[in-house]
Amino acid sequence: MAVQLKGPSMYKYIELAGQLEKIIENGAYSQGAKLPSIRSICKDYNAHKSTVIKALEILVDKNLIYVVPQSGYYVLTRQNSLYDERN
């Protein structure tokens, strides 16, 4: 199922990052869970690989996820998340 990104006033990677952030915050992925692959996210959101990577980088910068090289992206646990420490 492809999800269309909309919002002409916003860069698609920012919009995608926001959508993924909401999904994570709503608990669709538990802490420590692996996110879908870049290829899978590209297919689901009908987005280019570079768009997905930029969106995931935003979430890394927000300390919501982390990357394990050659493995994938994972949701941070509360103990490791600077995001939770600020709130």
The first five atom37 places (N, CA, C, CB, O) and aatype in JSON, in Angstrom:
{
  "aatype": [12, 0, 19, 5, 10, 11, 7, 14, 15, 12, 18, 11, 18, 9, 6, 10, 0, 7, 5, 10, 6, 11, 9, 9, 6, 2, 7, 0, 18, 15, 5, 7, 0, 11, 10, 14, 15, 9, 1, 15, 9, 4, 11, 3, 18, 2, 0, 8, 11, 15, 16, 19, 9, 11, 0, 10, 6, 9, 10, 19, 3, 11, 2, 10, 9, 18, 19, 19, 14, 5, 15, 7, 18, 18, 19, 10, 16, 1, 5, 2, 15, 10, 18, 3, 6, 1, 2],
  "atom_mask": [
    [1, 1, 1, 1, 1],
    [1, 1, 1, 1, 1],
    [1, 1, 1, 1, 1],
    [1, 1, 1, 1, 1],
    [1, 1, 1, 1, 1],
    [1, 1, 1, 1, 1],
    [1, 1, 1, 0, 1],
    [1, 1, 1, 1, 1],
    [1, 1, 1, 1, 1],
    [1, 1, 1, 1, 1],
    [1, 1, 1, 1, 1],
    [1, 1, 1, 1, 1],
    [1, 1, 1, 1, 1],
    [1, 1, 1, 1, 1],
    [1, 1, 1, 1, 1],
    [1, 1, 1, 1, 1],
    [1, 1, 1, 1, 1],
    [1, 1, 1, 0, 1],
    [1, 1, 1, 1, 1],
    [1, 1, 1, 1, 1],
    [1, 1, 1, 1, 1],
    [1, 1, 1, 1, 1],
    [1, 1, 1, 1, 1],
    [1, 1, 1, 1, 1],
    [1, 1, 1, 1, 1],
    [1, 1, 1, 1, 1],
    [1, 1, 1, 0, 1],
    [1, 1, 1, 1, 1],
    [1, 1, 1, 1, 1],
    [1, 1, 1, 1, 1],
    [1, 1, 1, 1, 1],
    [1, 1, 1, 0, 1],
    [1, 1, 1, 1, 1],
    [1, 1, 1, 1, 1],
    [1, 1, 1, 1, 1],
    [1, 1, 1, 1, 1],
    [1, 1, 1, 1, 1],
    [1, 1, 1, 1, 1],
    [1, 1, 1, 1, 1],
    [1, 1, 1, 1, 1],
    [1, 1, 1, 1, 1],
    [1, 1, 1, 1, 1],
    [1, 1, 1, 1, 1],
    [1, 1, 1, 1, 1],
    [1, 1, 1, 1, 1],
    [1, 1, 1, 1, 1],
    [1, 1, 1, 1, 1],
    [1, 1, 1, 1, 1],
    [1, 1, 1, 1, 1],
    [1, 1, 1, 1, 1],
    [1, 1, 1, 1, 1],
    [1, 1, 1, 1, 1],
    [1, 1, 1, 1, 1],
    [1, 1, 1, 1, 1],
    [1, 1, 1, 1, 1],
    [1, 1, 1, 1, 1],
    [1, 1, 1, 1, 1],
    [1, 1, 1, 1, 1],
    [1, 1, 1, 1, 1],
    [1, 1, 1, 1, 1],
    [1, 1, 1, 1, 1],
    [1, 1, 1, 1, 1],
    [1, 1, 1, 1, 1],
    [1, 1, 1, 1, 1],
    [1, 1, 1, 1, 1],
    [1, 1, 1, 1, 1],
    [1, 1, 1, 1, 1],
    [1, 1, 1, 1, 1],
    [1, 1, 1, 1, 1],
    [1, 1, 1, 1, 1],
    [1, 1, 1, 1, 1],
    [1, 1, 1, 0, 1],
    [1, 1, 1, 1, 1],
    [1, 1, 1, 1, 1],
    [1, 1, 1, 1, 1],
    [1, 1, 1, 1, 1],
    [1, 1, 1, 1, 1],
    [1, 1, 1, 1, 1],
    [1, 1, 1, 1, 1],
    [1, 1, 1, 1, 1],
    [1, 1, 1, 1, 1],
    [1, 1, 1, 1, 1],
    [1, 1, 1, 1, 1],
    [1, 1, 1, 1, 1],
    [1, 1, 1, 1, 1],
    [1, 1, 1, 1, 1],
    [1, 1, 1, 1, 1]
  ],
  "atom_positions": [
    [[0.84, -1.18, 0.0], [0.0, 0.0, 0.0], [0.88, 1.24, 0.0], [-0.95, 0.0, 1.21], [1.64, 1.46, 0.95]],
    [[0.8, 2.03, -1.02], [1.6, 3.25, -1.12], [0.85, 4.41, -0.47], [1.93, 3.57, -2.59], [-0.33, 4.63, -0.73]],
    [[1.57, 5.15, 0.37], [1.03, 6.34, 1.02], [1.58, 7.54, 0.28], [1.39, 6.38, 2.56], [2.8, 7.69, 0.15]],
    [[0.7, 8.39, -0.2], [1.13, 9.56, -0.96], [1.54, 10.68, -0.02], [0.0, 10.03, -1.89], [0.84, 11.0, 0.94]],
    [[2.68, 11.27, -0.3], [3.14, 12.44, 0.44], [2.58, 13.67, -0.24], [4.71, 12.49, 0.52], [2.69, 13.82, -1.45]],
    [[1.98, 14.54, 0.54], [1.4, 15.77, 0.0], [1.94, 16.95, 0.76], [-0.14, 15.73, 0.06], [2.39, 16.81, 1.9]],
    [[1.9, 18.09, 0.17], [2.36, 19.3, 0.84], [3.32, 20.07, -0.01], [0.0, 0.0, 0.0], [4.53, 19.98, 0.2]],
    [[2.84, 20.84, -0.97], [3.71, 21.56, -1.89], [4.61, 22.58, -1.19], [2.89, 22.24, -2.93], [5.64, 22.96, -1.74]],
    [[4.22, 23.03, -0.01], [5.02, 24.04, 0.67], [6.12, 23.41, 1.53], [4.13, 24.92, 1.52], [6.88, 24.13, 2.18]],
    [[6.21, 22.09, 1.53], [7.16, 21.42, 2.4], [7.99, 20.44, 1.57], [6.43, 20.69, 3.57], [7.49, 19.82, 0.64]],
    [[9.27, 20.32, 1.93], [10.09, 19.31, 1.28], [9.56, 17.94, 1.65], [11.57, 19.46, 1.67], [9.15, 17.72, 2.79]],
    [[9.57, 17.03, 0.7], [9.01, 15.7, 0.92], [9.72, 14.95, 2.05], [9.08, 14.89, -0.35], [9.07, 14.22, 2.8]],
    [[11.04, 15.12, 2.19], [11.74, 14.41, 3.24], [11.35, 14.92, 4.63], [13.25, 14.54, 3.04], [11.35, 14.15, 5.59]],
    [[11.01, 16.19, 4.75], [10.56, 16.73, 6.03], [9.17, 16.19, 6.36], [10.54, 18.29, 6.0], [8.9, 15.82, 7.51]],
    [[8.31, 16.14, 5.36], [6.98, 15.59, 5.55], [7.05, 14.12, 5.93], [6.14, 15.78, 4.29], [6.34, 13.67, 6.83]],
    [[7.9, 13.37, 5.25], [8.06, 11.94, 5.55], [8.61, 11.75, 6.96], [9.0, 11.28, 4.53], [8.15, 10.87, 7.69]],
    [[9.58, 12.56, 7.35], [10.13, 12.47, 8.7], [9.04, 12.71, 9.74], [11.28, 13.49, 8.9], [8.98, 12.01, 10.75]],
    [[8.18, 13.68, 9.49], [7.07, 13.95, 10.4], [6.11, 12.79, 10.51], [0.0, 0.0, 0.0], [5.65, 12.45, 11.6]],
    [[5.81, 12.17, 9.37], [4.91, 11.02, 9.39], [5.52, 9.84, 10.13], [4.55, 10.61, 7.96], [4.85, 9.18, 10.92]],
    [[6.8, 9.58, 9.87], [7.47, 8.48, 10.56], [7.58, 8.76, 12.06], [8.86, 8.24, 9.96], [7.45, 7.85, 12.88]],
    [[7.83, 10.01, 12.42], [7.91, 10.39, 13.83], [6.58, 10.12, 14.53], [8.31, 11.88, 13.97], [6.56, 9.59, 15.64]],
    [[5.49, 10.49, 13.91], [4.17, 10.24, 14.5], [3.92, 8.75, 14.68], [3.06, 10.85, 13.63], [3.39, 8.32, 15.7]],
    [[4.3, 7.97, 13.69], [4.12, 6.52, 13.77], [4.91, 5.95, 14.94], [4.56, 5.83, 12.46], [4.41, 5.1, 15.68]],
    [[6.14, 6.41, 15.12], [6.98, 5.93, 16.22], [6.39, 6.37, 17.56], [8.43, 6.46, 16.08], [6.28, 5.58, 18.49]],
    [[6.01, 7.65, 17.65], [5.47, 8.17, 18.91], [4.14, 7.54, 19.29], [5.32, 9.68, 18.82], [3.79, 7.47, 20.47]],
    [[3.37, 7.09, 18.28], [2.1, 6.43, 18.55], [2.28, 4.96, 18.96], [1.2, 6.51, 17.33], [1.3, 4.27, 19.25]],
    [[3.51, 4.5, 18.98], [3.79, 3.15, 19.47], [3.69, 2.05, 18.44], [0.0, 0.0, 0.0], [3.66, 0.87, 18.81]],
    [[3.65, 2.39, 17.16], [3.59, 1.35, 16.12], [4.85, 0.49, 16.15], [3.42, 1.99, 14.74], [4.81, -0.69, 15.8]],
    [[5.96, 1.08, 16.56], [7.21, 0.35, 16.72], [7.65, 0.51, 18.17], [8.31, 0.86, 15.73], [7.83, 1.63, 18.65]],
    [[7.84, -0.6, 18.84], [8.25, -0.53, 20.24], [9.7, -0.09, 20.33], [8.07, -1.89, 20.93], [10.44, -0.13, 19.35]],
    [[10.08, 0.33, 21.5], [11.46, 0.78, 21.71], [12.41, -0.38, 21.45], [11.64, 1.34, 23.14], [12.22, -1.49, 21.95]],
    [[13.44, -0.1, 20.66], [14.41, -1.11, 20.29], [14.02, -1.88, 19.03], [0.0, 0.0, 0.0], [14.81, -2.68, 18.53]],
    [[12.82, -1.65, 18.51], [12.35, -2.37, 17.32], [13.04, -1.85, 16.07], [10.82, -2.23, 17.17], [13.39, -0.67, 15.97]],
    [[13.24, -2.74, 15.13], [13.83, -2.38, 13.85], [12.76, -1.78, 12.96], [14.49, -3.59, 13.17], [11.66, -2.33, 12.84]],
    [[13.08, -0.66, 12.32], [12.17, -0.04, 11.36], [12.23, -0.82, 10.04], [12.54, 1.46, 11.13], [13.17, -1.57, 9.8]],
    [[11.23, -0.64, 9.19], [11.29, -1.27, 7.86], [12.53, -0.79, 7.1], [10.0, -0.97, 7.05], [13.08, 0.27, 7.39]],
    [[12.93, -1.57, 6.13], [14.1, -1.22, 5.32], [13.84, 0.06, 4.52], [14.47, -2.38, 4.37], [12.69, 0.46, 4.32]],
    [[14.91, 0.68, 4.07], [14.8, 1.87, 3.23], [13.99, 1.53, 1.99], [16.21, 2.42, 2.84], [13.12, 2.3, 1.58]],
    [[14.27, 0.41, 1.39], [13.55, -0.01, 0.19], [12.05, -0.15, 0.46], [14.12, -1.35, -0.33], [11.22, 0.26, -0.35]],
    [[11.71, -0.73, 1.6], [10.31, -0.91, 1.97], [9.62, 0.44, 2.19], [10.2, -1.78, 3.23], [8.48, 0.64, 1.76]],
    [[10.3, 1.36, 2.87], [9.73, 2.69, 3.1], [9.55, 3.42, 1.76], [10.64, 3.52, 4.05], [8.55, 4.1, 1.55]],
    [[10.53, 3.27, 0.86], [10.41, 3.87, -0.47], [9.14, 3.39, -1.16], [11.65, 3.54, -1.33], [8.4, 4.18, -1.75]],
    [[8.9, 2.1, -1.09], [7.72, 1.51, -1.75], [6.44, 1.98, -1.07], [7.8, -0.03, -1.73], [5.49, 2.37, -1.74]],
    [[6.4, 1.93, 0.27], [5.2, 2.29, 1.01], [4.8, 3.76, 0.82], [5.4, 2.01, 2.49], [3.62, 4.08, 0.78]],
    [[5.79, 4.64, 0.71], [5.51, 6.07, 0.61], [5.74, 6.62, -0.79], [6.36, 6.82, 1.59], [5.66, 7.83, -1.01]],
    [[6.03, 5.74, -1.73], [6.27, 6.15, -3.11], [7.3, 7.28, -3.15], [4.96, 6.6, -3.78], [7.1, 8.32, -3.78]],
    [[8.41, 7.06, -2.46], [9.44, 8.08, -2.31], [10.78, 7.55, -2.83], [9.57, 8.52, -0.83], [11.01, 6.34, -2.87]],
    [[11.64, 8.45, -3.22], [12.98, 8.11, -3.69], [13.86, 7.75, -2.5], [13.59, 9.29, -4.49], [13.64, 8.2, -1.38]],
    [[14.85, 6.93, -2.75], [15.77, 6.47, -1.7], [16.41, 7.64, -0.96], [16.85, 5.58, -2.3], [16.51, 7.62, 0.27]],
    [[16.84, 8.66, -1.68], [17.5, 9.81, -1.03], [16.52, 10.56, -0.12], [18.07, 10.77, -2.08], [16.93, 11.1, 0.91]],
    [[15.25, 10.6, -0.5], [14.22, 11.24, 0.33], [14.06, 10.48, 1.65], [12.87, 11.3, -0.42], [13.98, 11.09, 2.71]],
    [[14.0, 9.16, 1.57], [13.85, 8.33, 2.76], [15.07, 8.46, 3.66], [13.63, 6.85, 2.37], [14.93, 8.58, 4.88]],
    [[16.25, 8.44, 3.09], [17.47, 8.55, 3.89], [17.53, 9.9, 4.61], [18.72, 8.38, 3.0], [17.88, 9.95, 5.79]],
    [[17.17, 10.98, 3.92], [17.15, 12.3, 4.57], [16.13, 12.33, 5.71], [16.82, 13.4, 3.54], [16.4, 12.9, 6.76]],
    [[14.97, 11.72, 5.5], [13.94, 11.68, 6.54], [14.45, 10.9, 7.76], [12.64, 11.04, 6.0], [14.25, 11.32, 8.9]],
    [[15.09, 9.78, 7.52], [15.62, 8.98, 8.62], [16.75, 9.72, 9.35], [16.13, 7.63, 8.11], [16.88, 9.6, 10.57]],
    [[17.55, 10.48, 8.62], [18.61, 11.28, 9.25], [18.02, 12.32, 10.2], [19.48, 11.97, 8.17], [18.59, 12.6, 11.25]],
    [[16.89, 12.89, 9.82], [16.22, 13.85, 10.71], [15.83, 13.17, 12.02], [14.96, 14.46, 10.03], [16.02, 13.73, 13.1]],
    [[15.3, 11.96, 11.91], [14.89, 11.23, 13.12], [16.1, 10.82, 13.96], [14.07, 9.99, 12.74], [16.01, 10.75, 15.19]],
    [[17.22, 10.53, 13.31], [18.45, 10.25, 14.06], [18.88, 11.51, 14.8], [19.6, 9.77, 13.1], [19.23, 11.45, 15.98]],
    [[18.83, 12.66, 14.12], [19.21, 13.93, 14.75], [18.29, 14.28, 15.92], [19.17, 15.05, 13.73], [18.73, 14.93, 16.87]],
    [[17.03, 13.85, 15.86], [16.08, 14.09, 16.95], [16.18, 13.04, 18.05], [14.65, 14.12, 16.4], [15.43, 13.07, 19.02]],
    [[17.12, 12.12, 17.9], [17.33, 11.05, 18.87], [16.1, 10.16, 19.07], [17.74, 11.64, 20.2], [15.82, 9.71, 20.17]],
    [[15.37, 9.93, 17.98], [14.24, 9.02, 18.02], [14.63, 7.63, 17.54], [13.09, 9.56, 17.19], [14.06, 6.63, 17.97]],
    [[15.61, 7.58, 16.63], [16.09, 6.32, 16.09], [17.61, 6.35, 16.02], [15.47, 6.04, 14.68], [18.23, 7.41, 16.15]],
    [[18.2, 5.2, 15.81], [19.64, 5.12, 15.57], [19.88, 4.11, 14.46], [20.42, 4.73, 16.87], [19.02, 3.27, 14.18]],
    [[21.03, 4.2, 13.85], [21.35, 3.32, 12.73], [22.45, 2.35, 13.15], [21.79, 4.13, 11.48], [23.4, 2.73, 13.85]],
    [[22.32, 1.12, 12.72], [23.36, 0.11, 12.88], [23.82, -0.22, 11.46], [22.84, -1.2, 13.66], [23.06, -0.79, 10.67]],
    [[25.06, 0.13, 11.12], [25.54, -0.11, 9.76], [25.34, -1.58, 9.35], [27.02, 0.26, 9.63], [25.56, -2.5, 10.14]],
    [[24.93, -1.76, 8.12], [24.68, -3.08, 7.53], [23.52, -3.83, 8.19], [25.93, -3.91, 7.62], [23.33, -5.02, 7.93]],
    [[22.75, -3.15, 9.04], [21.64, -3.8, 9.71], [20.34, -3.03, 9.52], [21.94, -3.96, 11.2], [19.35, -3.6, 9.06]],
    [[20.33, -1.75, 9.86], [19.12, -0.96, 9.69], [18.96, 0.11, 10.74], [0.0, 0.0, 0.0], [19.89, 0.45, 11.47]],
    [[17.75, 0.64, 10.81], [17.41, 1.72, 11.74], [16.54, 1.13, 12.85], [16.68, 2.89, 11.02], [15.67, 0.3, 12.6]],
    [[16.79, 1.58, 14.08], [16.1, 1.06, 15.25], [15.56, 2.21, 16.09], [17.03, 0.17, 16.08], [16.15, 3.29, 16.13]],
    [[14.44, 1.96, 16.77], [13.85, 2.95, 17.67], [14.69, 2.98, 18.95], [12.35, 2.63, 17.98], [14.99, 1.93, 19.52]],
    [[15.04, 4.18, 19.38], [15.83, 4.32, 20.61], [14.99, 3.95, 21.83], [16.36, 5.75, 20.75], [13.78, 4.16, 21.86]],
    [[15.66, 3.39, 22.82], [15.0, 3.14, 24.09], [15.05, 4.41, 24.91], [15.67, 1.96, 24.86], [15.9, 5.27, 24.67]],
    [[14.17, 4.55, 25.85], [14.11, 5.77, 26.66], [15.41, 6.05, 27.39], [12.97, 5.68, 27.66], [15.79, 7.21, 27.53]],
    [[16.08, 5.02, 27.84], [17.32, 5.22, 28.58], [18.39, 5.88, 27.7], [17.84, 3.89, 29.13], [19.24, 6.63, 28.19]],
    [[18.35, 5.59, 26.39], [19.36, 6.1, 25.48], [18.95, 7.38, 24.77], [19.69, 5.06, 24.47], [19.77, 8.0, 24.09]],
    [[17.72, 7.77, 24.91], [17.2, 8.88, 24.12], [17.38, 10.22, 24.81], [15.74, 8.65, 23.82], [16.87, 10.43, 25.91]],
    [[18.1, 11.12, 24.16], [18.24, 12.47, 24.68], [16.92, 13.21, 24.55], [19.35, 13.24, 23.93], [16.64, 14.14, 25.31]],
    [[16.1, 12.79, 23.6], [14.78, 13.41, 23.39], [13.96, 13.32, 24.67], [14.03, 12.74, 22.21], [13.36, 14.31, 25.08]],
    [[13.91, 12.17, 25.29], [13.13, 11.99, 26.5], [13.73, 12.73, 27.68], [13.0, 10.53, 26.82], [13.0, 13.17, 28.56]],
    [[15.04, 12.86, 27.71], [15.7, 13.55, 28.83], [15.35, 15.04, 28.86], [17.22, 13.36, 28.74], [15.33, 15.66, 29.92]],
    [[15.09, 15.61, 27.67], [14.76, 17.04, 27.59], [13.33, 17.32, 28.02], [14.97, 17.55, 26.17], [13.01, 18.46, 28.36]],
    [[12.49, 16.33, 28.02], [11.07, 16.54, 28.35], [10.79, 16.29, 29.8], [10.18, 15.65, 27.51], [9.64, 16.42, 30.24]]
  ]
}
